[in-house]
Amino acid sequence: MELFLICLGVGVGAGLLAGALGLGGGVVIVPALIFLFHGLGFPPELVAKMAVATSLSTIIITSISAVRTHHKAGFVRWPITFRLGVGIVLGAFAGAFIADAMKGELLTRLFGLFAIVIAVQMMLTGRKVQDTSLPERVPGALGLWLAGLLIGTGSAIFGIGGGSLTVPFLSWCRLKMQQAVAISSACGLPIAIAGTVGFAVAGWNEQHLPEGALGYVFLPATAGIVLTSFPFARLAARVSHRLPSSTLKRVFAAVLLVLGLKLLFG
């Protein structure tokens, strides 16, 4: 029961971040599950991999909720989304096996460092007012495919929905922040599906997994998190459409910085 209640609370935070910031909730879910799984006595070398895999499995549901809301509001640019998605699927599946080859402690610290770098980058760009008179600079199909490949690989390794990679990339492409968040949410779904399948396959023959695990995916935690992440993602997505881009960037960066420091230095 305690595990279930904790996962419900994690789901609330994950849903809010997924809907409002396009994060997919992974920046909350992964560190929370790392601490939780250590407390439950899971094998230390499997904790980070299980946290990442379980995070991706919850993002499948969270993304569906957020994408529907963003789509209804008209912020999802589907041609860009589909072109990114081609590379994302391949990258996310491969990323699961790359993460499987890493040591658990290394994966945890890499996640922390990754979050700090993205947070600093967003803080620096967030100080500038976006010049809406500048034309967009969206790459062609090949460029978007390659970007998606990198986003998908990195997202699967770190157990995130891709927002901390997709949003800065689309912001660099000079898309409006609301559009960048909406496209990021849409891309989170193929990342989550491909990454979850990859981690389930990669951990299929692992001998020391706890009961209730499907490969590296811990299904009891998945169930608890999605019960609250789904409705809160939808609520937060609606709120994000009424917030200015600068506010979204500041919140986005602050959350990543705090969590990154915690994971990197303990």
N, C-alpha and C positions, 0 to 999 in steps of 0.2 A: 504493500500500500504506500509506503514512504517513497519508493522508487517512482510509482505512478504519479503521486502528488508533485514530486520534484519535476518530473517530465512535463506535467501540465503547466507549471510555472515557466519552464524553459520555452514551451510552445507559445506562450503569450508574448515573450520578448522576441522570439524568432518571427512570429507573425507580424508584429509591428514593424520590424526592420525590413521584412520582405516586401510588405505592401507599400511602405512609405519611401524606402530608399533603394529598392531593387536588389537588396543584398542576398535574398534567398534565405536569410536567417542563419546561415552557416557560421558567421562570426560570433554569434551567441551560442549556437548549439554545440560546436566543436569544443570550445574550452569548457563549457558546462559539463559535457559528457566525459571529457578527460578527467575532470575532478570527480565526477560521479562514479565512473568505472574504476578509478583507483580506490575509492572508498568501498566499493563492493568487492574488492579483492581480485579483480580480473588480472590475468597474467600481464605484468608491466610491459612486455614487449608487444602486446596486442592492443593495449589501451588506445593509443593514438589512431591506429588503423581502424579499430572498431568505431571510434568517435567520428572519424571522417566518413566512413561508410554509412553509419546510421544517420548522420547529418544529411547526406545526399538523399537517402531514402525518404526522409521527411519533406525535403524540398519538392518532391514530386507533387505532393498534395498542395503545399503552400503556393507553389508557382501557378497551379491551375486557378486557384482563387484570385490571386493578384492579377494574372493576365486577363481574366474575364472583365475585371473592373477597369483596367487600363484600356482594354479594347473598346469597351462601351463608351469611354470618355474620348476615344479617337486619337490617343497618343501613340499607339503602336504602329511603327512604320514596317509593315510586313515584308516588303521586298528586301530591306536591309536585314531583317530578322532571319529570313529564310537563307540568305547567302551566308550569314554568320553561322547559322545552324548546321550547314554541311560540314564545316571544319570542326565545329563544337562537338558533334557526336563522335567523330573519330578521335579527337583529342581527349575527350572525357573517358572513353573506354580505355585508351592507352594509359592515361594518367593513373587509373586505378592500379595497374600492374607496376607502374613506376613507384607509386607509394608503397606497394606491397614489398618492394625490394629494399626499402629504407628501414633503418632502425627507428623504433618508436620515439625515442628521445629526440633524435634528429628531426623527425617529422614535426614534433611539437614545437621545437625552437624555430624551425623554418616558417611555420605558420605565424608565430609571433613576429618574426622579422618582416615577413611579407605584409602583415597588417600595418606595421609601423611605417614602412616605406610608402604604402598607398595613402595612409592618413596624412603624412607630410606633404605628399604630392597634391592631394586634394585641398589641404589648407593653403598652400601657396597659390594654386590657381583660383581658389575661392575668394581670394582678396581682390581679384580683378573683376570688374563688372563686365559681363559678357556683351560684346558689341554685336548686336543683332543685325547690323548693316553688312557685316562680313559674310561672304558666300560660304555655304557648306563645302567641306573638302572630304567627302565620303569616298573611299577607294572603290575601285571597280570590283567585279565579282571575284577575281583571283585574290585581290588584296583582302577583301572581307573573309574569304575562305581561309586564308593564312592566319588572319587575326583570330578567327573562330577556333582554329586548330590550337593556337597558343592559349587562348582563353579557356577552352575546354580542358586542355591538359592541366593547366595550373589550377583550375577550379576543382577538378577531381582529386588532385593531390592534397588540396587544402580543405576539401569537403564543403565548398561554398557554392552558391547558385551563380556565381560569376559576376555579381554586381560590382565588386571591388576591382575588377579588371574591365568589364564591359562599360561601366559608367564613365570612368576616366577616358577610355578610348573614344567613346562616342562624343564626349565633351570636347575632346581634341578635334574631332571631326566637325565641331561647331554646331551640333544639334542642340536644340533646347533641352534643358535639364529634365523637364517632364517627359520628353520623348526618349531621352537616354535611359531614364529609370524604367519606362514602360517597355522598351526593347530589351533591356536587361532582364526584366521579369519574364518576358516571353522566352528568352534564351535560357533561362534557368531550368525550364522543363526538360529539354533534350540533354542538358548537362547532368541533371539529376538522374534521369532514366539510364543513360549510357554509363554513368559513373557507378550507380547502384548495381547494375548488372555486372560490370567489371569487377567490383569488390566481392560480389557474391561468388563469382567464378574463381577469383584469385584466392579466396579463403576457403574454398570448398573442402579441401583436404587437410585443413589445419586441425591438429589433434587436440588442442587445449582450449577450444572455444567453449563458453558457458552455454547452458541449456537455453534455448530460445533464439540462438544465433543462426542466421542463414548466410553462410560464408562469414564475412566480417560484419554483416548487418545484424544489429541486436534488435529484434522485432518488438519486444515489450517496450523499449524506450521509444521506438518509432510510433507505436500506437498512442502512447501518452502524449507525445509532443504534437502529433497532427490534430488531436481533438481540439486543442486551443489555437494552434497556429493558423488553421484554416479560416475561422471567422475573424480573427484579429488582423490577418493579412488583408482581407477584403475591406475592413474598416479603415485601416491605415492607408490603403491605396486611395480611397476617396479623400482623405485628409490631405494627402500629398499634392493633389491637384489644386489646392487652394493656397499652398505655401510658395513663397518666392524661391527661385533657384538658389540664391545665396544661403538661405536658411537650410535647405536640404543638404547643401555641401558641408556646411559647418557641423551639422548633426552627424552626418556620415563620417567625417574625418575624426570627430571626437570619440565616437564609439570605437572605431578601428584602433585609434591610438592607445586608449586605456586597455583594451583586451590584448593588443599586441605586446605592450610592456609587461603585462602579467604573465603571458606565456613565455616570453623570452627570458625574463629574469626570475620568474617564479614568485 
